[in-house]
Amino acid sequence: MAIQDIYPTALRLLGRPVLVVGGGRVAARRAKGLLDAGARVTVVAPDATAALRELADAGLLTWEPRTYRSDDVDGVWFVQTATGDPAVDTRVASDAEAQRVWCVNASDHETSAAWTPAVAVVDDVKIAVNAGGDPRRAMALRDAVATALESGDLPLRRRRAHRGSVALVGGGPGDTGLITVRGRRLLGQADVVVADRLGPRELLNELAPDVRVIEVGKTPGHHPVPQAEINRILVEEALQGHRVVRLKGGDPYVLGRGGEEAEFCRQHGVEVEVVSGVTSAISVPAAAGIPVTHRGLAKGFSVVTGHEELSEVPARADHTVVLLMGVGQLRESAAALGNAGLPGDTPVGIVENGYLPDQRVTIGTLGTIADQAEAAGVANPAVIVIGDVVRVSPFAPSHFKTADYSTTSPNRPRTSTTRVLTP
C-alpha cells in the first residue's frame, strides 16, 4: 500500500461496537485505546493477558475466551486483528472486507484496509502519525511533534472563539531557557500578553503577529500602569474571550503581586492558572555561584524588598538575606543591618542582570558595599545577597582581598564579561 493511497481521517467510535481478535500485549494496547475513544469493545481470544482480564473483570470490555468465528464481525463498526498468527489475521480481515467493515490487520500492513497511527495528546490536540507502515518511525515523529507542542516551539493557539482565561506565568530571571515548559506552551497559545519589564523578553519576538502585547512594566518608584489597572486589563481581556498570559519575571507569587491578580480574576468569574517560575531570589545569586544556603555557612534565608523589613530578619552572617530591587536603598539597608548587630565585615554580593550577556557581579562587605556600588554605577535589575554564603562564589577572592577581575560567568555558555570589585 502506497502512502498516497491513504486518506487520513478520524473515527468517532463513542458507544459503537468494535472487535479485537487476539489476547496478547498488542491486543491489550489496542483495546485500551479503543476504550479511551468510548467504544464498546469485545475481545475474542482463547487466552488473554492479565491487563485484558482486569479490564474484563471490571466490566469495561467483553472477553470471549474462544477462537475466532466469521460471524464475530457481524454488526461491528471496526475490527482490529492482533493474534500473532498471519493466517487467522488474514481470515479476519477477509471477513471484515466482505462485511464492508474497516479492519486493521496487524500481521500485514501492506494489505490492511486501515492503519493505526502513532498517537499523542497535548491539551485538546490529538496527533496521529503514519509513516509508511514503519511503527517505530511513526512513534519517533509523534514524540518529536508532541515535544515541540509541549515546549511551545509549535503553536497550540486556538483560532476559533473560545472561553477567555488568564494564566499568570513566571518567566524566570530573564533567560529564555529558564521559563517552564508549561509557561512556554501557554505563551504560545496566548491571544494577549500582559508583559512585565523583566522576564524572558526575547520570547515576545516569537509571538504570532496578531498577538497583542500590553506593556505594564514597573521600575522602582515608577509604576506607569497601576496594579489596579493591570487587574482590570486581565479581567476585561479574558471576558472578551481572549486567552491572556500575564508574563512576569521570576515567580508570580514571590513578591510579584500574583496573588492579588489571581484573586481579582476569581472574584470576577475568570478562570485563572498560576504557573510557577524560577524566582530571581535564588536563581540570580546562583548565576554568580552564590547559594542562598550552604552546609556550614547558612541553613536559612530571607527575601525582602526594602530596608524597612530588615529589622524582622535575623542579623547573623549565617542567615542569608536576599534583597530584590534594593540598589536604591542599599545604603539604608546596610545601615539597618549594621544597627541590628550584623558585623561590618559580613560579605555582600550584588548580581546585576543575572543570566544575561551583560551580567555583572560586585562583591564587598556590609561596611563597604554602598560606596562600591555607587562608584561602579550599580543599577537595577539586581539581586543583593548578604551573608557568609557569598564566600562560596568563584568571584570572591580568598579573605576578600582587593582585586579587579575580568572573567567569564561560570553558569553561562556564552562569553560574558563580569567585573568583580572587592574591598
N, C-alpha and C positions, 0 to 999 in steps of 0.2 A: 504493500500500500504506500503510495507516494504521499508526502506531506501535503502537497497541493490538492489532494483528493479529500482532505478533511475539512468539514465545515464546523468551526468552533461554535459551541452553544453551551447553555447551562440547563440542567434538568431540575424541575421543581417536583420533588417526589413526596412532599408532605402528605401523609395519610394514604399513600398508594402502595400496593403490594409489590414487593420485589423478591427475587430469588437469588440465593447464594448457594452454589453447588461446590462443596468441599468443606473440610473442617480443620484445616491447618492454620498456620500463622498468617498467610496471605488472606485466607478467607476471613479470619478474625479481624484483620485490619480493614478489609473492605466492608465487612458487616458493621463495624463501628462507624465508619464514615457514612454509610447509608442511614444508620440510626441518627447520626448527628443531623442529617438532612430531613429527618422526620418521617422516613419511610417505614412501612410495616414489613419487617424482614423475616423471611423464612429461610432457614439453613437446612439443606439436605446433605447428610454425610453419615456413613456408618459410625464414625468416631469424631470427636471434636476436642479442641484444645480446652484447657482449663478456663481460658478467658471467654470462649464461646459458651461453655457450660454455665459460667457465672451469669452471663447475660440472659441465658435461657431461664435459669433458676429465678432470676429477678423479674421475669415476665417481660423483658424488653424485646425479646425476639422469640420466634418459634423454631425449635430444633427437631427435625425429623431424623431419628437415628437409623438410617437405612440407605440403600443405594438409590441412585437417581432413576426416575421413571419419566418417560416422554410427556406424560400429562402434567408434570410438575410446572411446566411453563404456561399452562392454561390460565388465562386471566391475570397474568402479572404484567407489569409495565416495563420491567428492566431485569436483566439477568447478568450475574457475574459468575464466571467459572473459576475455580481455584482448587481443583482436585489434585493437581500434580501429575495426572495421567492424561497425556495428549489425546488418546482415543476417546476417553469419556468427555473431556472438554470439547472436542470436535463434535461429538454427538449432541451435546447440549446446545452448542452454537447452531448446529444444523436445525434442531427442533425449534429454536427461537426464531431463526430466519424464516422457517415455514409459517410461524405464527405472526410474522412481522413485528417481532419484539426485539428491541435493541439489546445486544449481548456483547459483553467484554470477555473475550477468550484469552485467559491468562497464559495459555500454552502456545499461542500462535498470534502474535501481534500483527503479523503481515496480513492475515486474512480476517482478523477480528473486525466485526461491524462497528465497534466503538472502542475508544481508548480511554483509560483512566489517567488523567493528568496528575502531575505533582502539584499539590495544593498547599497554600499557606493563607492565613487570615491575619490581616493587620487592621485593627479597628473594624470598620464595616466593609472593608475591601477584601475580596477573595481573589487570590492569584492562582491561576491554573496554567501549567506549562506542559506542552507536548514537545518532545524533542526527537522526532523521527523514530519513535519506538525504543529509544535508549533511556530507561528509567533513571539511571544514575546521572546522566547528563541533565535530564529534566529536573531532578532534585537539586543539583548544583546551581542551575539557573534560577530555580524557585527561591532557594535560600539567598542568593545574591540580590534578587529583586526585593525580597522581604526585608533584608538587612538595610538596603537603600531607603526603603519606605520608613522603616523604624527609625533610622538616623536622621530623616528629613532631607536626604540627598535627592529623593524623588518626591514630587508633590502629592500630598494627600488632600489638598484643599478641595472642598465641595464647590461645585459651580451652580447648583440649583438652590432654591430657597431652603433654609433650614432654621432650626431654633437657635437663637443667639445664646452666647455663653461667654464667660470670662475665664482666662487662665492667668494666674499670677506666676510668672516663670522667673526663677532665679537664674540669671545668666552667668554667675561666677564672677571672677575678678577682672575679666576683660578679654582673655584669650579665647578664641572661638572654639578651641578644643576642650574647654573646661565647662561648657554647658552640658547638661544631662541629655541623654538620648531622648527622653520624654519631652524635655523642653524644646529640643531642636525639631522634633516632629510636630509639636503644637504650633511652633512658629511657622512651619511650612504650610499649616492649614489655615493660618490667620487671614481674615479679611481686613482687620485693623490692628495695628501695633501701636501701643502707647508706650513710648520709649523713654528710659532714663538717659542721663548724660554718660553714666558709667555702664559697664557690662560689655557684651560682645557686639560692638557697634558694626563690625565688618559684616555680620550676618544680615544686616538690613539691606546691604547691597545685593543679596541673593534673592530677595523677595520678588514676586511677580510684579510687573509694572502697575497693575491696578490695585495692589495692596496699599492702603493708606497708612502712613506713619505720622503719628501725632507726637510731637516732641514736648515733654513735660519735665525736662531735666532741671535739677536744682544744684546750686553751689552753696557752700557755707554762707549763711546770712543773706542769700538771694534766692527767693522762690518765685520766679515769674508766673508759674501756674500753681496756685494754692492747692493744698491737699483736698479741700472740699470740691474744687473744680475737677481735679483728677477723678475723684469718686463719681462725680456727676457724669463725666465723659464715659467712664467704663459702663455705667448702667444704661445711659442713653444709647450708646452704640450697640450694646447687647440686645436691648429691647427693640431695636430696628432689625433684628435678625442676623447680626454680624457675629462672627467668631472673633473675639477680642483677646489679644495677648498683651498683657502688661509685662513688658520686658524690663527687668530690674537688674541692677548689679548685685553681686553676692547672693544672699538668700533673702527671700521676701519677708521672712519672719525674724531676721536678725537686724534690728534697728532699721528696718526698711518700710515700716508702716503697712506691711502686707496684711496684718491682722485687721487694721481699720478698713482697708479696701475690701477684704473678703466679707467682713461683717456688713458693710454698706450694701454690697451686692445681694447678699442673702436677704436683707431687710426689704429689698425691692424686687424679690422674686426672681433674681437672676442666678442661674446655675454658675457656680464658681469652682475652679480646681486650683489647688496650690501645688506647684512643682518646686521642690526644694532645690537650692543651688549651692555651689561651693562658696561658703562665706569668705569674704576677704579677710576677716579677722584671723583666720587660721591659714588660708592659702597664701596670702601675700607675704607674711613672715616666712613661710616655707620656701617661697621663691628666693629668699636670701639665705636659706639654710638655717632659719631660726625656728625651732619647735616651740610651741607655747607651753608644753610640759616636757620634762626630761628627767629621767631617773637620777636622783641625787641632787637635782637643781630646783625643780618645781613640780609639785603634784597637782596644782590647780591654776586657773587663770580667770580674770575678769575682763569683760569687754565693756568699755564706756565710750561716750561721745563728747564729754566735756569735763572740765576740772571740778564742776560742782559735785559730781558723783564720787570723786576720788576719796572723800572723807569716809565713805562707806566700804571701801575695799581694804584688805589687809596691806599695811605698809611694810612689806617684807620683800627682800630680794628673791626669796624662794616662792613667791606668789606672783605670777606673771600678770602684768597689766597691759592690755591692748587698747590703744586709743585710736578710734576711727575718725577721720577727717578732723584731726586735732591740731594741725600745724598752727593755725591762727591763735590758739590758746596754749601753745606749748610752754611758754614761759610761766604762765599762771599754773598750769598743770604740774610742772616740775616743782614749783614752789609749794604747791599744796601737798604734794607727796613728801617733800622735804620737811615741811612743818609737821606732818603726821609721823615722822620718825624714820623715813626711808633714807639710808645713807647716801651722801652725795656722790660716792664712787660706784653706785649701782649702774650697771651697764644699760645703755639705751640704744636701740636701733631704729632707724627710720627707713622705710622702704617706699619709694615713690614709684608710681606706675608699674606696680607689680605684674610680672609676666609679659610686659610689653617691651618692644625693642629699646625704648629709652628708660628702662628700669634703672634706678639709682639707689644705692644704699649708703646711708650716713650712720656711722657708729661713734658714740661718745659715752658720756656718763650723765647722770642726773644733774650734776652741777655745771656741766659744760654744754650740754646738747642744745640749749636755746640759742646761745651765741653761735655755735657751729651752724645750726640750721639757718640762722639769719645771714651769716656770712656766705653760705653756699647757695642761698636763694631757694631753699627747700619749699615746695608748694604742694597743695593737694592736687590730685588724689594721692594720699599717703596713709600708711598704717604705721603707728608708733608702738614699739614693743619695749617694755620696761621690765627689767629683771635679769637674774643670772643666766637665763636661757640664751641671752644674746651672745654669751661667750662661746656657744656652740657654733655660731655662724663661721663658715670658712673665711669670711671677710674680716673677722675680728682677730687682729694680731695678738700674740701672747702678751698678757698683762696690759693690754691696751696701750702699747707704746705708740708714739706719734708716727704716723705713716700716711702716705698718699699713694694709692694703688690704682692702676687701670687694669681691669681684668674682665673675664667673661663670666656672666651669671651662670652658676653651676646647674641650674634647673632649666635652662633654655637651650634648645638645639641650635638656634641661630646665634650669630655673634652679636653681643650686646655690651657696650662699654658701661662699666659700673664703677663709680668713684666711691671710695671708702675713706671717710675722714674720721680720724680718731684723735683724742687729746694727747 
